[in-house]
Every structure is written in structure tokens, then in C-alpha cells.
Amino acid sequence: MGTRRIIISIPDEDKLWLEGYSKTQKISVAEAIRQGIDQLKKSKRQQTYQKLVENTRGIWKKGDGLAYQEKLRAEWE
């Protein structure tokens, strides 16, 4: 996977905070941004999963789902 450079504009206050954070963590500003993006992606992925679970909860209306699954799998033998 390749990498690309981008130019972003952020408020001076955020840039100062980011530089301070990077120094305390002994990482580059670019690495701090990469880590932040990674955390955001993980958070969104989890939120999407939770929303999917909530939207599909109770959708099965044909009785006991486990019994149905076991019946189907028994046909494979």
C-alpha cells in the first residue's frame, strides 16, 4: 500500500496542540495524524456494526433460529 502527501489547514491552536502531543509521545506530527485517522476508522467501523445489529435485531420471525439452523445443517450430512 502506497502513501500520499496531503496538505490540510487546521487552526493554529490545533497545530500547537498536535506538536505538543507529538513531542510528549516522541512521534512525528504525521504519525500522530495517522494514528488519529486509524482511531477514527475503528470508531466508525464499530458504530456501523452496532447500527447494523440494532437495525436487524428481531428480524427473524420463524421461531427458534438455532433449531432452524440445526435442522438445515442436519440435511448436509
C-alpha positions as CSV (number, residue, x, y, z in Angstrom):
1,M,0.0,0.0,0.0
2,G,1.4,3.3,-1.0
3,T,1.3,6.6,0.8
4,R,0.4,10.0,-0.4
5,R,1.1,13.5,0.9
6,I,-1.8,15.9,1.5
7,I,-2.0,19.5,2.6
8,I,-4.6,20.3,5.3
9,S,-5.5,23.5,7.0
10,I,-6.1,23.4,10.8
11,P,-6.4,26.2,13.3
12,D,-3.2,27.4,15.0
13,E,-4.5,26.1,18.3
14,D,-4.9,22.6,17.0
15,K,-1.5,22.7,15.3
16,L,0.2,23.8,18.6
17,W,-1.6,21.0,20.5
18,L,-0.6,18.4,17.9
19,E,3.0,19.5,18.1
20,G,3.0,19.3,21.9
21,Y,1.3,15.9,21.8
22,S,3.8,14.6,19.3
23,K,6.7,15.7,21.4
24,T,5.4,14.0,24.5
25,Q,4.7,10.8,22.6
26,K,8.1,11.0,20.8
27,I,6.4,10.6,17.4
28,S,6.2,12.9,14.4
29,V,3.2,15.1,13.8
30,A,2.5,13.0,10.7
31,E,2.5,9.8,12.8
32,A,0.1,11.4,15.3
33,I,-2.3,12.3,12.5
34,R,-2.0,8.7,11.0
35,Q,-2.9,7.3,14.5
36,G,-5.8,9.7,14.8
37,I,-7.1,8.6,11.4
38,D,-6.8,4.9,12.4
39,Q,-8.7,5.5,15.6
40,L,-11.5,7.4,13.7
41,K,-11.8,4.5,11.2
42,K,-12.0,1.9,14.0
43,S,-14.7,4.0,15.8
44,K,-16.8,4.4,12.6
45,R,-16.5,0.7,11.8
46,Q,-17.7,-0.1,15.3
47,Q,-20.6,2.4,15.0
48,T,-21.6,0.9,11.7
49,Y,-21.6,-2.6,13.1
50,Q,-23.7,-1.5,16.1
51,K,-26.2,0.2,13.9
52,L,-26.5,-2.9,11.7
53,V,-27.1,-5.1,14.8
54,E,-29.7,-2.6,16.1
55,N,-31.5,-2.4,12.7
56,T,-31.7,-6.2,12.2
57,R,-32.4,-7.2,15.8
58,G,-35.6,-9.2,15.9
59,I,-35.9,-9.6,12.1
60,W,-36.1,-13.4,12.3
61,K,-39.8,-14.3,12.9
62,K,-39.9,-18.0,12.0
63,G,-39.4,-19.4,15.5
64,D,-36.2,-20.6,17.2
65,G,-33.3,-19.6,14.9
66,L,-30.9,-22.1,16.4
67,A,-33.3,-25.0,15.9
68,Y,-33.9,-23.9,12.3
69,Q,-30.1,-23.7,11.7
70,E,-29.5,-27.2,13.2
71,K,-32.3,-28.6,11.0
72,L,-30.7,-27.1,7.9
73,R,-27.2,-28.3,8.8
74,A,-28.6,-31.8,9.5
75,E,-29.6,-32.0,5.9
76,W,-26.0,-31.6,4.8
77,E,-25.0,-34.9,6.4
